[in-house]
Amino acid sequence: MTEEDFSQLPDALRDILARNLRLLVLGSCQGQDGCGPGTMPAWQSACGLAALTAAYWAGGAPPDAVLAPLLAPDFDILDVAERLTRLGFRGILLISTPRLPNPGTVLAEIRGACTGFRAELVEIAESQPDLTAAVEAPAP
């Protein structure tokens, strides 16, 4: 990520990345030559929802934050919240979304599905990079 890309990120993401917290980016199979702990910075990894299992986290510490899209071709954020709850996640779920007409209503529904962790919307303007859009999920 270039400095220009970093400067265009929403504040919540810049804060996570600036503090070098462990970030897991969930996405769908799109556009990169691979991803996962070996191809990303040590504080960041990426996977698809199908690969997000207790075994995936067994190799290291669970993430401090998870970034996932509100809607993906093969899952939605409620699927993510349910999976994170089952895994005992205790960090923050950052939800990448375009601008919404009523974000409070959407966030209230999502938070109802989150047990033991926080959820926050991260509105991504068209001019801002969306880290979830270029994630290629490894096969489960």
Backbone torsions as a table, in degrees:
resi	resn	phi	psi	omega
1	MET	NA	130.3	-179.8
2	THR	-78.5	164.3	176.8
3	GLU	-61.8	-35.1	178.7
4	GLU	-65.4	-43.8	176.2
5	ASP	-59.6	-45.7	-178.9
6	PHE	-58.9	-43.6	-177.5
7	SER	-66.9	-20.8	-178.7
8	GLN	-91.0	-7.0	-179.9
9	LEU	-69.4	151.3	173.1
10	PRO	-59.9	153.8	-176.5
11	ASP	-53.0	-42.8	-177.2
12	ALA	-60.1	-40.9	178.9
13	LEU	-72.9	-41.4	178.2
14	ARG	-59.0	-39.6	-180.0
15	ASP	-62.9	-47.1	179.5
16	ILE	-60.3	-48.9	-177.1
17	LEU	-68.3	-38.4	-179.2
18	ALA	-66.0	-31.5	-179.3
19	ARG	-88.3	3.2	179.5
20	ASN	54.2	37.3	174.3
21	LEU	-73.7	155.4	178.2
22	ARG	-71.9	119.0	-176.8
23	LEU	-117.6	128.1	173.3
24	LEU	-107.2	124.5	179.5
25	VAL	-104.3	119.4	176.5
26	LEU	-96.5	138.7	179.0
27	GLY	-159.1	-171.1	178.5
28	SER	-110.6	171.7	-179.8
29	CYS	-69.4	102.2	178.0
30	GLN	-151.6	132.7	156.0
31	GLY	55.4	4.6	175.3
32	GLN	-116.2	168.5	179.5
33	ASP	-86.6	15.0	179.0
34	GLY	138.4	161.6	178.7
35	CYS	-157.7	180.0	-177.2
36	GLY	120.5	178.1	-174.2
37	PRO	-56.3	-30.9	-177.0
38	GLY	-78.2	-17.3	-174.2
39	THR	-113.8	3.2	-178.5
40	MET	-125.4	167.5	176.4
41	PRO	-55.3	155.1	-175.2
42	ALA	-57.6	-27.7	-177.6
43	TRP	-88.1	-0.5	-174.7
44	GLN	-134.0	140.9	172.1
45	SER	-141.8	168.4	-177.6
46	ALA	-142.0	146.7	175.8
47	CYS	-161.3	170.1	173.3
48	GLY	-93.3	167.9	-177.3
49	LEU	-61.0	-38.5	-178.5
50	ALA	-61.6	-30.5	-179.1
51	ALA	-86.0	-9.2	-177.4
52	LEU	-79.9	93.1	-177.7
53	THR	-133.2	170.5	175.7
54	ALA	-59.6	-34.7	179.5
55	ALA	-64.9	-34.9	178.9
56	TYR	-61.2	-40.7	-179.6
57	TRP	-81.9	-15.0	-173.9
58	ALA	-62.0	-27.1	-177.9
59	GLY	-74.9	-9.9	-178.7
60	GLY	-167.0	-172.8	-179.9
61	ALA	-69.8	143.9	175.9
62	PRO	-62.9	157.7	-178.4
63	PRO	-68.8	156.4	173.0
64	ASP	-81.9	-28.9	-178.3
65	ALA	-143.4	147.7	174.6
66	VAL	-123.0	129.9	176.3
67	LEU	-109.5	123.9	-179.0
68	ALA	-143.5	151.2	178.0
69	PRO	-75.1	152.6	174.9
70	LEU	-59.3	-44.8	178.2
71	LEU	-134.1	133.4	173.9
72	ALA	-126.6	163.9	-179.6
73	PRO	-57.7	-30.9	-175.1
74	ASP	-117.8	5.5	175.7
75	PHE	-164.2	166.3	171.7
76	ASP	-127.1	175.9	-172.1
77	ILE	-66.5	-26.3	177.0
78	LEU	-69.5	-32.7	173.0
79	ASP	-62.9	-42.9	179.6
80	VAL	-63.4	-46.9	-178.9
81	ALA	-60.0	-42.0	179.2
82	GLU	-64.4	-43.0	179.7
83	ARG	-65.4	-44.2	179.4
84	LEU	-63.2	-38.1	177.0
85	THR	-61.4	-46.6	179.1
86	ARG	-61.8	-32.5	-179.2
87	LEU	-82.6	-6.3	-179.9
88	GLY	76.3	27.4	179.4
89	PHE	-58.5	140.1	-178.1
90	ARG	-128.6	15.1	-178.7
91	GLY	-97.7	-139.4	179.7
92	ILE	-123.3	135.3	175.6
93	LEU	-97.8	116.1	177.6
94	LEU	-100.2	125.5	-172.9
95	ILE	-109.2	111.1	179.4
96	SER	-77.2	124.5	-177.0
97	THR	-151.3	149.8	168.9
98	PRO	-70.3	172.8	177.6
99	ARG	-57.4	136.1	-178.9
100	LEU	-113.5	147.7	179.1
101	PRO	-67.4	-32.5	179.8
102	ASN	-139.3	74.6	-174.9
103	PRO	-63.0	-29.9	179.9
104	GLY	-62.4	-41.1	179.0
105	THR	-66.0	-44.4	179.3
106	VAL	-62.3	-47.4	-178.3
107	LEU	-64.1	-37.5	178.6
108	ALA	-61.7	-42.1	178.6
109	GLU	-64.9	-42.5	-179.8
110	ILE	-65.5	-45.7	-179.3
111	ARG	-60.6	-29.5	176.6
112	GLY	-63.6	-23.7	179.7
113	ALA	-94.2	-3.9	-176.4
114	CYS	-98.6	119.4	178.4
115	THR	-115.8	114.3	176.1
116	GLY	91.5	2.6	178.4
117	PHE	-148.7	161.1	-179.6
118	ARG	-89.7	155.7	173.6
119	ALA	-131.8	136.5	178.1
120	GLU	-138.0	142.3	174.2
121	LEU	-81.7	139.9	174.2
122	VAL	-121.8	99.6	-178.5
123	GLU	-75.1	125.5	-178.8
124	ILE	-105.8	112.5	177.0
125	ALA	-73.2	159.7	-179.5
126	GLU	-57.2	-29.1	-178.3
127	SER	-83.7	-6.1	-176.9
128	GLN	-101.4	145.1	176.5
129	PRO	-71.1	138.4	176.4
130	ASP	-106.7	108.7	-176.2
131	LEU	-61.9	-24.4	-178.6
132	THR	-79.8	-16.6	-174.1
133	ALA	-74.1	-23.6	-176.2
134	ALA	-109.3	16.8	-178.7
135	VAL	-81.5	127.6	171.4
136	GLU	-103.1	116.9	-176.0
137	ALA	-80.8	128.2	174.9
138	PRO	-67.8	154.9	179.1
139	ALA	-63.3	144.7	-179.4
140	PRO	-69.4	NA	NA
